[in-house]
């Protein structure tokens, strides 16, 4: 079965390279950013407010507490 799978893989890759469309351009290989130009990020990734971390920690504490109940 492994030999059959390897044969099928080799045949599939070979046929796709011969029969597939050949449209090579710069846009095809550029990274996709949801259709908009990305804005530069500040060094260090920016800062989050302390409220975000406190809310996250409270969520974790109450989530673990709920699991133990």
N, C-alpha and C positions, 0 to 999 in steps of 0.2 A: 504494500500500500504506500510506503514511503517513496519507493521508486516511481510509482504512478503519480503521486503528488508532485514530486520533483520534475517529472516530465511535463505535467500539466502546467506547472509554474514556468518552466523554460519556454514552452510553446506559447503561453499567454504573453509573456514579456516580449518575445521575438515578434509575434504577430502585431502586438500593439505598437511597437516601434515602426513597423512597416506600413500598417494600415491607418494609424492615427493621424489626425490633422497636424500639419506643420505650420503653425502660426507663431513665430517667435518675435516678440517685440519687447521693448523696455517696460511698458506698462504691465505686462503679464508677470514680470519677475520683481516688480516693486512691491513693497509692503502695503497692505490694505489698512487704512485707518478710518473706516466707516464713512468715507466720502468727504472728510474734512481734513484740512491741514492741521497736524498736531501742534499745540502750543508748547513752548519750551517750559520745562519743569524747573523749579528753583533747586539749588544745590541742597542735597540731603532729603529731597522728596517733599519738602514743605512741612509745616507743623500742624498738628491737630489740636483742637481745644481740649482742655482737661476734662470738660463735661463728657466728651466722647469716651475717654478711658474710664471715668467713674461709672457711666451707664453700662459699659461693657463688663466691668468687674461686678456690678450689682446683678446683671443678668446671669453671669456665671455662678455667683453665689446662690441666687434663688433657684437656678436650674438644678444645681447639685442638691440643694435642700429638697426640692420637689422629688428628685430621684430617690433620696433616702426615705421620704415619707411613703 
